[in-house]
Amino acid sequence: MLKQLSIAAGLAGLLLGPLSLAADTDATAENQSLVDAIIAGTPHVNFRYRYEYVSDNDFNKNANASTLRFRLNYATGQWRGWSAFGEFDYIAELLFNDFNSGAGTSGADRNVYPVVADPKGADLNQFYLDYDGFSDTKLRFGRQRILLDNQRFVGGVGWRQNEQTYDGASVKFKGFKNTEVFYSYVGQVNRIFGERSAAGQQRMKTHLINVPISIGEKWKVTPYYYHIDNDDLAAFSTTSSATLGARASGDIALGNSSLKLLGEVATQSDIGDNPVSYSAEYYHLTADWAMKNGLSFGLGLESLGGDEDEAGKAFRTPLATLHAFQGWADQFLGTAASAGVLGAGVDDLYVNAKYKWSKWKFQAIYHDFSAAAGSADWGSEFDLAASRSLGDRYSLLLKGAFFSADDPAFRDVTKLWVQLVANF
């Protein structure tokens, strides 16, 4: 329903807007100016092919997924402060489909394979109106991408072929010195499984507040508050939560190198109809030493707190871009009860190295996972990636994740990817 409403709102704004001004202006001129704004827009076409291989000790068969995402979008020019943007995605399975696309989006005969969460089908990814007619303020209405900070709490799950987007209204205000205020009301989340799945849409009454404050040229402090109140009780009620936190990041010059620092803390509790009463803490600390020769080394510790004795009482991030955190093998997507673990949370101690050589970028990360509450060791993971541009329009990514379990609740998992992207 919200999808249809967002489309209707966009069409109404485009079609009825000029009529409201016709009383004191020449209708032909107004209509022509609107047409000019639409014609002056910018189209964009993107193709993203990906091969993904998954070996999971819980399955006798390995997954082999070959998918192609076709994306077409169009941004209009401005008309009296208004502009519009639409984006359509289509995901196809190519050559072979030996994988379970998850959440009931593929047939029962494919349940023998591990999940690769890239279901086929069409999707209206984004459709919104922007208004820039106020000083220092931008308004957005409709289906939109929301990416806050590093997307640890609110993101677009851009790694998956079908992106996560949000139906709602957002405002961005830059009227304060060195400060930006972002607020969004979200009525529905359009998740990666699409409309064919019951898990594809998540109705809610959510308020997102994020306030980045620049301190000097190299430092930033960002307080935030995320009030996620889900209406879909059966599927998502345990994710209803209020999160209050702040992050600080910046650089320290060290001769021909620099030290990049990040510190973040947050507290979370249940709200609304969440059947689990809990309170949990989050913190994330990183230090990255970047040298002029393109080499960098980093050390980090991320902790999502929990309770080793009671299920479901761990810190949760239901709107996050999860693949970017706690290892690319995706073994900790649901922290509160991941793989049957009784909500003990996750501590992720990791080291990483990056190197730029010519057009290539290389990355290696080692993770050690343990329970945030108690002394359990969940396992370790080694991640590798190499990427490069191929001219102005193309890019290549090679990537692998190797998870080794240290607890019976988990299993050994290997994932490999080859990805090609083309932009026009």
Summary of the structure (lengths in Angstrom):
residues: 424
radius of gyration: 22.8
end to end distance: 32.6
largest distance: 74.4
contacts: 1397
relative contact order: 0.10
helix: 13%
strand: 54%
